[in-house]
Amino acid sequence: MNKKILMVAALLTGFALFGTVAQEATDNQPAQTTQVAQTTAASAQPAKDSSTIKYIAAGLAVGIACLAGGMAVGKIGAAAMGAMSENAELSGKALPFVGLAEGICLWGFLVALLIIIL
């Protein structure tokens, strides 16, 4: 189980790094000859770098939150089903905890949305 999670995390990190390198390669266009265009391009470069980091941070926020939420739902869901198989009256007490674990993914999405918007 842990090997699969590490492989997915490594794969997502590789895609993020590849996307950053690919974006930098497309941004390196031939230099323009006018002075105004050169000053505009020089001032726009930090904005491009910050937007790249912003998207990587948002992707990591969602990815890590969803991995953690999936692991939590798996463990809590298995324990809840085991408890309900012994005593059916526990279903009302056990299932809300599964919903709380799913909320971790929603918080990761909200954090990523705030990173992108702000």
N, CA, C and O atoms as a printed pandas DataFrame, in Angstrom:
     atom_number atom_name residue_name chain_id  residue_number  x_coord  y_coord  z_coord
0              1         N          MET        A               1    0.821   -1.188    0.000
1              2        CA          MET        A               1    0.000    0.000    0.000
2              3         C          MET        A               1    0.867    1.255    0.000
3              4         O          MET        A               1    0.619    2.176   -0.778
4              5         N          ASN        A               2    1.863    1.301    0.849
5              6        CA          ASN        A               2    2.713    2.488    0.920
6              7         C          ASN        A               2    3.529    2.674   -0.354
7              8         O          ASN        A               2    3.808    3.806   -0.750
8              9         N          LYS        A               3    3.919    1.565   -1.003
9             10        CA          LYS        A               3    4.672    1.675   -2.248
10            11         C          LYS        A               3    3.816    2.314   -3.340
11            12         O          LYS        A               3    4.313    3.108   -4.139
12            13         N          LYS        A               4    2.539    1.967   -3.372
13            14        CA          LYS        A               4    1.651    2.548   -4.372
14            15         C          LYS        A               4    1.496    4.051   -4.145
15            16         O          LYS        A               4    1.518    4.830   -5.099
16            17         N          ILE        A               5    1.342    4.453   -2.898
17            18        CA          ILE        A               5    1.183    5.876   -2.592
18            19         C          ILE        A               5    2.448    6.639   -2.955
19            20         O          ILE        A               5    2.378    7.734   -3.515
20            21         N          LEU        A               6    3.600    6.065   -2.639
21            22        CA          LEU        A               6    4.857    6.728   -2.984
22            23         C          LEU        A               6    5.054    6.815   -4.494
23            24         O          LEU        A               6    5.580    7.809   -4.994
24            25         N          MET        A               7    4.639    5.793   -5.216
25            26        CA          MET        A               7    4.765    5.824   -6.673
26            27         C          MET        A               7    3.853    6.906   -7.271
27            28         O          MET        A               7    4.262    7.627   -8.181
28            29         N          VAL        A               8    2.634    7.016   -6.767
29            30        CA          VAL        A               8    1.714    8.046   -7.267
30            31         C          VAL        A               8    2.259    9.438   -6.946
31            32         O          VAL        A               8    2.209   10.334   -7.789
32            33         N          ALA        A               9    2.778    9.621   -5.732
33            34        CA          ALA        A               9    3.337   10.922   -5.356
34            35         C          ALA        A               9    4.546   11.272   -6.225
35            36         O          ALA        A               9    4.699   12.418   -6.646
36            37         N          ALA        A              10    5.412   10.278   -6.496
37            38        CA          ALA        A              10    6.571   10.525   -7.344
38            39         C          ALA        A              10    6.143   10.844   -8.772
39            40         O          ALA        A              10    6.734   11.709   -9.419
40            41         N          LEU        A              11    5.134   10.162   -9.260
41            42        CA          LEU        A              11    4.635   10.412  -10.615
42            43         C          LEU        A              11    4.038   11.814  -10.734
43            44         O          LEU        A              11    4.289   12.513  -11.715
44            45         N          LEU        A              12    3.249   12.228   -9.740
45            46        CA          LEU        A              12    2.666   13.569   -9.772
46            47         C          LEU        A              12    3.740   14.652   -9.675
47            48         O          LEU        A              12    3.646   15.687  -10.335
48            49         N          THR        A              13    4.755   14.411   -8.856
49            50        CA          THR        A              13    5.855   15.370   -8.757
50            51         C          THR        A              13    6.603   15.468  -10.078
51            52         O          THR        A              13    6.988   16.560  -10.497
52            53         N          GLY        A              14    6.812   14.329  -10.737
53            54        CA          GLY        A              14    7.472   14.333  -12.041
54            55         C          GLY        A              14    6.678   15.107  -13.078
55            56         O          GLY        A              14    7.249   15.857  -13.869
56            57         N          PHE        A              15    5.356   14.927  -13.079
57            58        CA          PHE        A              15    4.520   15.674  -14.016
58            59         C          PHE        A              15    4.582   17.171  -13.735
59            60         O          PHE        A              15    4.616   17.976  -14.666
60            61         N          ALA        A              16    4.596   17.547  -12.462
61            62        CA          ALA        A              16    4.663   18.970  -12.114
62            63         C          ALA        A              16    5.983   19.575  -12.571
63            64         O          ALA        A              16    6.003   20.677  -13.118
64            65         N          LEU        A              17    7.080   18.867  -12.353
65            66        CA          LEU        A              17    8.385   19.372  -12.782
66            67         C          LEU        A              17    8.480   19.429  -14.304
67            68         O          LEU        A              17    9.025   20.382  -14.860
68            69         N          PHE        A              18    7.944   18.402  -14.980
69            70        CA          PHE        A              18    7.958   18.406  -16.440
70            71         C          PHE        A              18    7.131   19.563  -16.986
71            72         O          PHE        A              18    7.523   20.194  -17.968
72            73         N          GLY        A              19    5.988   19.851  -16.359
73            74        CA          GLY        A              19    5.158   20.973  -16.796
74            75         C          GLY        A              19    5.862   22.302  -16.615
75            76         O          GLY        A              19    5.720   23.202  -17.443
76            77         N          THR        A              20    6.627   22.433  -15.528
77            78        CA          THR        A              20    7.374   23.662  -15.293
78            79         C          THR        A              20    8.453   23.858  -16.350
79            80         O          THR        A              20    8.622   24.958  -16.875
80            81         N          VAL        A              21    9.181   22.793  -16.659
81            82        CA          VAL        A              21   10.241   22.873  -17.667
82            83         C          VAL        A              21    9.646   23.154  -19.042
83            84         O          VAL        A              21   10.199   23.938  -19.814
84            85         N          ALA        A              22    8.511   22.508  -19.349
85            86        CA          ALA        A              22    7.883   22.731  -20.649
86            87         C          ALA        A              22    7.377   24.161  -20.780
87            88         O          ALA        A              22    7.469   24.757  -21.854
88            89         N          GLN        A              23    6.849   24.709  -19.705
89            90        CA          GLN        A              23    6.362   26.085  -19.763
90            91         C          GLN        A              23    7.520   27.058  -19.936
91            92         O          GLN        A              23    7.393   28.040  -20.667
92            93         N          GLU        A              24    8.646   26.803  -19.276
93            94        CA          GLU        A              24    9.806   27.674  -19.425
94            95         C          GLU        A              24   10.349   27.609  -20.850
95            96         O          GLU        A              24   10.825   28.613  -21.379
96            97         N          ALA        A              25   10.277   26.423  -21.476
97            98        CA          ALA        A              25   10.775   26.283  -22.839
98            99         C          ALA        A              25    9.908   27.068  -23.821
99           100         O          ALA        A              25   10.426   27.651  -24.773
100          101         N          THR        A              26    8.593   27.087  -23.598
101          102        CA          THR        A              26    7.722   27.840  -24.511
102          103         C          THR        A              26    7.805   29.340  -24.255
103          104         O          THR        A              26    7.508   30.138  -25.145
104          105         N          ASP        A              27    8.206   29.728  -23.045
105          106        CA          ASP        A              27    8.324   31.151  -22.741
106          107         C          ASP        A              27    9.559   31.784  -23.364
107          108         O          ASP        A              27    9.596   33.003  -23.531
108          109         N          ASN        A              28   10.560   31.003  -23.708
109          110        CA          ASN        A              28   11.794   31.536  -24.288
110          111         C          ASN        A              28   11.602   31.721  -25.791
111          112         O          ASN        A              28   11.982   30.863  -26.588
112          113         N          GLN        A              29   11.015   32.836  -26.159
113          114        CA          GLN        A              29   10.785   33.157  -27.556
114          115         C          GLN        A              29   11.872   34.122  -28.010
115          116         O          GLN        A              29   12.571   34.693  -27.173
116          117         N          PRO        A              30   12.028   34.314  -29.315
117          118        CA          PRO        A              30   13.055   35.242  -29.799
118          119         C          PRO        A              30   12.855   36.643  -29.225
119          120         O          PRO        A              30   11.728   37.114  -29.071
120          121         N          ALA        A              31   13.962   37.291  -28.917
121          122        CA          ALA        A              31   13.918   38.627  -28.313
122          123         C          ALA        A              31   13.402   39.644  -29.316
123          124         O          ALA        A              31   13.704   39.569  -30.507
124          125         N          GLN        A              32   12.623   40.594  -28.821
125          126        CA          GLN        A              32   12.091   41.646  -29.678
126          127         C          GLN        A              32   13.060   42.817  -29.655
127          128         O          GLN        A              32   13.824   42.990  -28.705
128          129         N          THR        A              33   13.017   43.609  -30.702
129          130        CA          THR        A              33   14.048   44.623  -30.877
130          131         C          THR        A              33   13.737   45.948  -30.202
131          132         O          THR        A              33   14.662   46.724  -29.962
132          133         N          THR        A              34   12.520   46.239  -29.893
133          134        CA          THR        A              34   12.208   47.552  -29.333
134          135         C          THR        A              34   12.507   47.592  -27.843
135          136         O          THR        A              34   12.439   46.578  -27.148
136          137         N          GLN        A              35   12.834   48.768  -27.377
137          138        CA          GLN        A              35   13.169   48.960  -25.959
138          139         C          GLN        A              35   11.941   48.771  -25.080
139          140         O          GLN        A              35   12.057   48.240  -23.976
140          141         N          VAL        A              36   10.768   49.191  -25.541
141          142        CA          VAL        A              36    9.542   49.073  -24.766
142          143         C          VAL        A              36    9.191   47.600  -24.568
143          144         O          VAL        A              36    8.791   47.200  -23.474
144          145         N          ALA        A              37    9.336   46.802  -25.602
145          146        CA          ALA        A              37    9.021   45.380  -25.507
146          147         C          ALA        A              37    9.991   44.684  -24.557
147          148         O          ALA        A              37    9.593   43.759  -23.849
148          149         N          GLN        A              38   11.249   45.104  -24.525
149          150        CA          GLN        A              38   12.218   44.476  -23.644
150          151         C          GLN        A              38   11.917   44.800  -22.181
151          152         O          GLN        A              38   12.039   43.922  -21.327
152          153         N          THR        A              39   11.536   46.014  -21.879
153          154        CA          THR        A              39   11.220   46.353  -20.495
154          155         C          THR        A              39    9.936   45.669  -20.049
155          156         O          THR        A              39    9.822   45.271  -18.890
156          157         N          THR        A              40    8.967   45.526  -20.951
157          158        CA          THR        A              40    7.729   44.834  -20.614
158          159         C          THR        A              40    8.002   43.364  -20.361
159          160         O          THR        A              40    7.453   42.790  -19.420
160          161         N          ALA        A              41    8.836   42.744  -21.176
161          162        CA          ALA        A              41    9.163   41.327  -20.997
162          163         C          ALA        A              41    9.945   41.104  -19.719
163          164         O          ALA        A              41    9.766   40.087  -19.049
164          165         N          ALA        A              42   10.813   42.048  -19.374
165          166        CA          ALA        A              42   11.600   41.900  -18.145
166          167         C          ALA        A              42   10.712   42.017  -16.911
167          168         O          ALA        A              42   10.948   41.330  -15.917
168          169         N          SER        A              43    9.706   42.867  -16.958
169          170        CA          SER        A              43    8.819   43.011  -15.803
170          171         C          SER        A              43    7.812   41.877  -15.713
171          172         O          SER        A              43    7.291   41.616  -14.628
172          173         N          ALA        A              44    7.518   41.189  -16.822
173          174        CA          ALA        A              44    6.543   40.098  -16.805
174          175         C          ALA        A              44    7.157   38.781  -16.348
175          176         O          ALA        A              44    6.414   37.872  -15.977
176          177         N          GLN        A              45    8.463   38.642  -16.359
177          178        CA          GLN        A              45    9.105   37.371  -16.009
178          179         C          GLN        A              45    8.822   36.942  -14.571
179          180         O          GLN        A              45    8.497   35.772  -14.371
180          181         N          PRO        A              46    8.924   37.807  -13.549
181          182        CA          PRO        A              46    8.612   37.346  -12.191
182          183         C          PRO        A              46    7.161   36.913  -12.037
183          184         O          PRO        A              46    6.873   36.015  -11.246
184          185         N          ALA        A              47    6.252   37.523  -12.765
185          186        CA          ALA        A              47    4.843   37.141  -12.683
186          187         C          ALA        A              47    4.651   35.727  -13.223
187          188         O          ALA        A              47    3.859   34.966  -12.669
188          189         N          LYS        A              48    5.354   35.359  -14.287
189          190        CA          LYS        A              48    5.237   34.014  -14.831
190          191         C          LYS        A              48    5.795   32.981  -13.866
191          192         O          LYS        A              48    5.231   31.897  -13.715
192          193         N          ASP        A              49    6.901   33.316  -13.212
193          194        CA          ASP        A              49    7.479   32.382  -12.253
194          195         C          ASP        A              49    6.567   32.187  -11.053
195          196         O          ASP        A              49    6.424   31.064  -10.569
196          197         N          SER        A              50    5.950   33.250  -10.563
197          198        CA          SER        A              50    5.072   33.118   -9.412
198          199         C          SER        A              50    3.801   32.366   -9.769
199          200         O          SER        A              50    3.272   31.633   -8.934
200          201         N          SER        A              51    3.296   32.529  -10.987
201          202        CA          SER        A              51    2.095   31.791  -11.370
202          203         C          SER        A              51    2.398   30.306  -11.509
203          204         O          SER        A              51    1.542   29.476  -11.202
204          205         N          THR        A              52    3.585   29.955  -11.959
205          206        CA          THR        A              52    3.954   28.549  -12.050
206          207         C          THR        A              52    4.015   27.926  -10.668
207          208         O          THR        A              52    3.497   26.830  -10.454
208          209         N          ILE        A              53    4.637   28.611   -9.741
209          210        CA          ILE        A              53    4.728   28.095   -8.374
210          211         C          ILE        A              53    3.344   28.023   -7.742
211          212         O          ILE        A              53    3.061   27.117   -6.958
212          213         N          LYS        A              54    2.486   28.977   -8.082
213          214        CA          LYS        A              54    1.133   28.990   -7.539
214          215         C          LYS        A              54    0.357   27.751   -7.982
215          216         O          LYS        A              54   -0.342   27.141   -7.173
216          217         N          TYR        A              55    0.470   27.375   -9.254
217          218        CA          TYR        A              55   -0.244   26.199   -9.743
218          219         C          TYR        A              55    0.334   24.906   -9.182
219          220         O          TYR        A              55   -0.407   23.959   -8.922
220          221         N          ILE        A              56    1.627   24.858   -8.997
221          222        CA          ILE        A              56    2.238   23.667   -8.394
222          223         C          ILE        A              56    1.773   23.529   -6.947
223          224         O          ILE        A              56    1.463   22.424   -6.502
224          225         N          ALA        A              57    1.721   24.630   -6.214
225          226        CA          ALA        A              57    1.266   24.596   -4.818
226          227         C          ALA        A              57   -0.197   24.167   -4.731
227          228         O          ALA        A              57   -0.568   23.405   -3.839
228          229         N          ALA        A              58   -1.019   24.648   -5.645
229          230        CA          ALA        A              58   -2.433   24.258   -5.637
230          231         C          ALA        A              58   -2.591   22.774   -5.947
231          232         O          ALA        A              58   -3.403   22.089   -5.324
232          233         N          GLY        A              59   -1.829   22.284   -6.896
233          234        CA          GLY        A              59   -1.881   20.858   -7.223
234          235         C          GLY        A              59   -1.418   19.983   -6.074
235          236         O          GLY        A              59   -2.006   18.936   -5.803
236          237         N          LEU        A              60   -0.364   20.414   -5.400
237          238        CA          LEU        A              60    0.111   19.652   -4.245
238          239         C          LEU        A              60   -0.904   19.686   -3.106
239          240         O          LEU        A              60   -1.079   18.685   -2.412
240          241         N          ALA        A              61   -1.568   20.810   -2.904
241          242        CA          ALA        A              61   -2.577   20.904   -1.842
242          243         C          ALA        A              61   -3.707   19.916   -2.087
243          244         O          ALA        A              61   -4.123   19.207   -1.171
244          245         N          VAL        A              62   -4.205   19.864   -3.313
245          246        CA          VAL        A              62   -5.292   18.940   -3.631
246          247         C          VAL        A              62   -4.799   17.497   -3.588
247          248         O          VAL        A              62   -5.476   16.628   -3.037
248          249         N          GLY        A              63   -3.637   17.239   -4.159
249          250        CA          GLY        A              63   -3.136   15.871   -4.220
250          251         C          GLY        A              63   -2.863   15.276   -2.851
251          252         O          GLY        A              63   -3.258   14.144   -2.574
252          253         N          ILE        A              64   -2.196   16.023   -2.001
253          254        CA          ILE        A              64   -1.878   15.505   -0.667
254          255         C          ILE        A              64   -3.143   15.357    0.167
255          256         O          ILE        A              64   -3.284   14.384    0.908
256          257         N          ALA        A              65   -4.068   16.316    0.054
257          258        CA          ALA        A              65   -5.315   16.220    0.809
258          259         C          ALA        A              65   -6.145   15.020    0.365
259          260         O          ALA        A              65   -6.748   14.340    1.196
260          261         N          CYS        A              66   -6.179   14.756   -0.934
261          262        CA          CYS        A              66   -6.953   13.608   -1.420
262          263         C          CYS        A              66   -6.297   12.281   -1.040
263          264         O          CYS        A              66   -6.995   11.319   -0.719
264          265         N          LEU        A              67   -4.979   12.217   -1.072
265          266        CA          LEU        A              67   -4.313   10.998   -0.621
266          267         C          LEU        A              67   -4.578   10.747    0.860
267          268         O          LEU        A              67   -4.881    9.621    1.256
268          269         N          ALA        A              68   -4.466   11.786    1.671
269          270        CA          ALA        A              68   -4.719   11.635    3.106
270          271         C          ALA        A              68   -6.185   11.299    3.378
271          272         O          ALA        A              68   -6.485   10.464    4.231
272          273         N          GLY        A              69   -7.089   11.946    2.659
273          274        CA          GLY        A              69   -8.517   11.640    2.829
274          275         C          GLY        A              69   -8.851   10.218    2.427
275          276         O          GLY        A              69   -9.654    9.560    3.088
276          277         N          GLY        A              70   -8.245    9.735    1.348
277          278        CA          GLY        A              70   -8.479    8.355    0.924
278          279         C          GLY        A              70   -7.970    7.344    1.938
279          280         O          GLY        A              70   -8.625    6.337    2.210
280          281         N          MET        A              71   -6.804    7.617    2.491
281          282        CA          MET        A              71   -6.276    6.710    3.514
282          283         C          MET        A              71   -7.157    6.730    4.758
283          284         O          MET        A              71   -7.393    5.684    5.364
284          285         N          ALA        A              72   -7.645    7.907    5.145
285          286        CA          ALA        A              72   -8.501    8.014    6.331
286          287         C          ALA        A              72   -9.838    7.326    6.110
287          288         O          ALA        A              72  -10.322    6.623    6.996
288          289         N          VAL        A              73  -10.447    7.517    4.935
289          290        CA          VAL        A              73  -11.731    6.878    4.654
290          291         C          VAL        A              73  -11.562    5.361    4.616
291          292         O          VAL        A              73  -12.439    4.632    5.079
292          293         N          GLY        A              74  -10.460    4.884    4.075
293          294        CA          GLY        A              74  -10.227    3.447    4.031
294          295         C          GLY        A              74  -10.147    2.828    5.417
295          296         O          GLY        A              74  -10.755    1.789    5.673
296          297         N          LYS        A              75   -9.409    3.452    6.298
297          298        CA          LYS        A              75   -9.270    2.896    7.654
298          299         C          LYS        A              75  -10.546    3.070    8.476
299          300         O          LYS        A              75  -10.971    2.143    9.165
300          301         N          ILE        A              76  -11.155    4.248    8.405
301          302        CA          ILE        A              76  -12.364    4.489    9.191
302          303         C          ILE        A              76  -13.524    3.671    8.647
303          304         O          ILE        A              76  -14.318    3.129    9.416
304          305         N          GLY        A              77  -13.626    3.578    7.317
305          306        CA          GLY        A              77  -14.706    2.795    6.713
306          307         C          GLY        A              77  -14.612    1.323    7.058
307          308         O          GLY        A              77  -15.627    0.679    7.323
308          309         N          ALA        A              78  -13.403    0.784    7.056
309          310        CA          ALA        A              78  -13.237   -0.629    7.411
310          311         C          ALA        A              78  -13.613   -0.866    8.870
311          312         O          ALA        A              78  -14.267   -1.857    9.194
312          313         N          ALA        A              79  -13.201    0.044    9.747
313          314        CA          ALA        A              79  -13.553   -0.106   11.160
314          315         C          ALA        A              79  -15.055    0.057   11.370
315          316         O          ALA        A              79  -15.645   -0.655   12.182
316          317         N          ALA        A              80  -15.677    0.982   10.650
317          318        CA          ALA        A              80  -17.121    1.190   10.783
318          319         C          ALA        A              80  -17.905   -0.026   10.296
319          320         O          ALA        A              80  -18.877   -0.431   10.934
320          321         N          MET        A              81  -17.497   -0.604    9.185
321          322        CA          MET        A              81  -18.195   -1.788    8.677
322          323         C          MET        A              81  -18.017   -2.980    9.618
323          324         O          MET        A              81  -18.944   -3.767    9.810
324          325         N          GLY        A              82  -16.840   -3.109   10.196
325          326        CA          GLY        A              82  -16.620   -4.181   11.163
326          327         C          GLY        A              82  -17.478   -4.013   12.404
327          328         O          GLY        A              82  -18.024   -4.984   12.927
328          329         N          ALA        A              83  -17.595   -2.767   12.875
329          330        CA          ALA        A              83  -18.426   -2.515   14.050
330          331         C          ALA        A              83  -19.903   -2.736   13.738
331          332         O          ALA        A              83  -20.642   -3.246   14.580
332          333         N          MET        A              84  -20.340   -2.357   12.535
333          334        CA          MET        A              84  -21.744   -2.538   12.176
334          335         C          MET        A              84  -22.099   -3.997   11.946
335          336         O          MET        A              84  -23.251   -4.394   12.123
336          337         N          SER        A              85  -21.108   -4.806   11.550
337          338        CA          SER        A              85  -21.406   -6.225   11.373
338          339         C          SER        A              85  -21.662   -6.908   12.714
339          340         O          SER        A              85  -22.396   -7.895   12.774
340          341         N          GLU        A              86  -21.070   -6.400   13.777
341          342        CA          GLU        A              86  -21.312   -6.958   15.100
342          343         C          GLU        A              86  -22.554   -6.369   15.747
343          344         O          GLU        A              86  -23.296   -7.086   16.418
344          345         N          ASN        A              87  -22.794   -5.081   15.559
345          346        CA          ASN        A              87  -23.935   -4.410   16.169
346          347         C          ASN        A              87  -24.485   -3.398   15.171
347          348         O          ASN        A              87  -23.851   -2.378   14.902
348          349         N          ALA        A              88  -25.663   -3.679   14.623
349          350        CA          ALA        A              88  -26.235   -2.834   13.571
350          351         C          ALA        A              88  -26.638   -1.456   14.094
351          352         O          ALA        A              88  -26.811   -0.532   13.299
352          353         N          GLU        A              89  -26.788   -1.298   15.389
353          354        CA          GLU        A              89  -27.198   -0.017   15.950
354          355         C          GLU        A              89  -26.082    1.030   15.891
355          356         O          GLU        A              89  -26.341    2.215   16.100
356          357         N          LEU        A              90  -24.876    0.618   15.616
357          358        CA          LEU        A              90  -23.743    1.546   15.570
358          359         C          LEU        A              90  -23.624    2.295   14.250
359          360         O          LEU        A              90  -22.750    3.151   14.112
360          361         N          SER        A              91  -24.483    1.994   13.272
361          362        CA          SER        A              91  -24.347    2.626   11.956
362          363         C          SER        A              91  -24.538    4.139   12.034
363          364         O          SER        A              91  -23.852    4.884   11.334
364          365         N          GLY        A              92  -25.453    4.594   12.868
365          366        CA          GLY        A              92  -25.676    6.026   12.996
366          367         C          GLY        A              92  -24.527    6.752   13.671
367          368         O          GLY        A              92  -24.356    7.957   13.489
368          369         N          LYS        A              93  -23.735    6.021   14.454
369          370        CA          LYS        A              93  -22.609    6.641   15.146
370          371         C          LYS        A              93  -21.310    6.520   14.357
371          372         O          LYS        A              93  -20.404    7.332   14.545
372          373         N          ALA        A              94  -21.202    5.539   13.492
373          374        CA          ALA        A              94  -19.934    5.279   12.801
374          375         C          ALA        A              94  -19.827    6.008   11.463
375          376         O          ALA        A              94  -18.749    6.480   11.100
376          377         N          LEU        A              95  -20.922    6.102   10.735
377          378        CA          LEU        A              95  -20.851    6.679    9.388
378          379         C          LEU        A              95  -20.533    8.181    9.352
379          380         O          LEU        A              95  -19.897    8.616    8.392
380          381         N          PRO        A              96  -20.929    8.989   10.322
381          382        CA          PRO        A              96  -20.511   10.407   10.265
382          383         C          PRO        A              96  -18.996   10.596   10.314
383          384         O          PRO        A              96  -18.479   11.587    9.798
384          385         N          PHE        A              97  -18.290    9.666   10.923
385          386        CA          PHE        A              97  -16.839    9.786   10.955
386          387         C          PHE        A              97  -16.233    9.587    9.564
387          388         O          PHE        A              97  -15.193   10.164    9.246
388          389         N          VAL        A              98  -16.886    8.772    8.742
389          390        CA          VAL        A              98  -16.426    8.616    7.353
390          391         C          VAL        A              98  -16.619    9.929    6.606
391          392         O          VAL        A              98  -15.762   10.324    5.816
392          393         N          GLY        A              99  -17.729   10.603    6.846
393          394        CA          GLY        A              99  -17.975   11.906    6.221
394          395         C          GLY        A              99  -16.967   12.954    6.656
395          396         O          GLY        A              99  -16.563   13.800    5.858
396          397         N          LEU        A             100  -16.560   12.904    7.916
397          398        CA          LEU        A             100  -15.544   13.844    8.388
398          399         C          LEU        A             100  -14.206   13.604    7.691
399          400         O          LEU        A             100  -13.479   14.550    7.385
400          401         N          ALA        A             101  -13.890   12.345    7.445
401          402        CA          ALA        A             101  -12.637   12.040    6.750
402          403         C          ALA        A             101  -12.689   12.505    5.298
403          404         O          ALA        A             101  -11.669   12.914    4.743
404          405         N          GLU        A             102  -13.872   12.445    4.674
405          406        CA          GLU        A             102  -14.000   12.932    3.302
406          407         C          GLU        A             102  -13.859   14.453    3.236
407          408         O          GLU        A             102  -13.491   15.006    2.200
408          409         N          GLY        A             103  -14.152   15.112    4.339
409          410        CA          GLY        A             103  -14.024   16.563    4.392
410          411         C          GLY        A             103  -12.595   17.044    4.219
411          412         O          GLY        A             103  -12.368   18.196    3.847
412          413         N          ILE        A             104  -11.626   16.172    4.488
413          414        CA          ILE        A             104  -10.222   16.535    4.294
414          415         C          ILE        A             104   -9.975   16.890    2.828
415          416         O          ILE        A             104   -9.260   17.847    2.530
416          417         N          CYS        A             105  -10.562   16.126    1.924
417          418        CA          CYS        A             105  -10.394   16.402    0.487
418          419         C          CYS        A             105  -11.012   17.746    0.111
419          420         O          CYS        A             105  -10.448   18.493   -0.689
420          421         N          LEU        A             106  -12.158   18.046    0.686
421          422        CA          LEU        A             106  -12.805   19.324    0.383
422          423         C          LEU        A             106  -11.975   20.499    0.884
423          424         O          LEU        A             106  -11.892   21.526    0.210
424          425         N          TRP        A             107  -11.362   20.366    2.053
425          426        CA          TRP        A             107  -10.512   21.440    2.564
426          427         C          TRP        A             107   -9.299   21.639    1.659
427          428         O          TRP        A             107   -8.887   22.773    1.415
428          429         N          GLY        A             108   -8.724   20.542    1.161
429          430        CA          GLY        A             108   -7.603   20.669    0.228
430          431         C          GLY        A             108   -8.010   21.392   -1.041
431          432         O          GLY        A             108   -7.253   22.206   -1.570
432          433         N          PHE        A             109   -9.221   21.090   -1.537
433          434        CA          PHE        A             109   -9.716   21.775   -2.728
434          435         C          PHE        A             109   -9.930   23.261   -2.456
435          436         O          PHE        A             109   -9.583   24.098   -3.289
436          437         N          LEU        A             110  -10.494   23.594   -1.303
437          438        CA          LEU        A             110  -10.713   25.003   -0.976
438          439         C          LEU        A             110   -9.398   25.764   -0.829
439          440         O          LEU        A             110   -9.293   26.911   -1.263
440          441         N          VAL        A             111   -8.414   25.146   -0.232
441          442        CA          VAL        A             111   -7.100   25.791   -0.106
442          443         C          VAL        A             111   -6.505   26.033   -1.489
443          444         O          VAL        A             111   -5.964   27.106   -1.755
444          445         N          ALA        A             112   -6.604   25.037   -2.371
445          446        CA          ALA        A             112   -6.082   25.203   -3.723
446          447         C          ALA        A             112   -6.824   26.296   -4.472
447          448         O          ALA        A             112   -6.208   27.070   -5.203
448          449         N          LEU        A             113   -8.125   26.370   -4.302
449          450        CA          LEU        A             113   -8.902   27.416   -4.954
450          451         C          LEU        A             113   -8.485   28.797   -4.460
451          452         O          LEU        A             113   -8.372   29.733   -5.251
452          453         N          LEU        A             114   -8.257   28.923   -3.162
453          454        CA          LEU        A             114   -7.808   30.214   -2.626
454          455         C          LEU        A             114   -6.415   30.557   -3.111
455          456         O          LEU        A             114   -6.120   31.729   -3.350
456          457         N          ILE        A             115   -5.544   29.559   -3.263
457          458        CA          ILE        A             115   -4.194   29.815   -3.781
458          459         C          ILE        A             115   -4.282   30.345   -5.198
459          460         O          ILE        A             115   -3.570   31.286   -5.548
460          461         N          ILE        A             116   -5.129   29.769   -6.009
461          462        CA          ILE        A             116   -5.229   30.181   -7.410
462          463         C          ILE        A             116   -5.878   31.564   -7.521
463          464         O          ILE        A             116   -5.416   32.412   -8.285
464          465         N          ILE        A             117   -6.933   31.783   -6.766
465          466        CA          ILE        A             117   -7.670   33.049   -6.887
466          467         C          ILE        A             117   -6.888   34.223   -6.294
467          468         O          ILE        A             117   -6.812   35.289   -6.905
468          469         N          LEU        A             118   -6.314   34.032   -5.118
469          470        CA          LEU        A             118   -5.642   35.156   -4.439
470          471         C          LEU        A             118   -4.214   35.280   -4.809
471          472         O          LEU        A             118   -3.525   36.175   -4.319
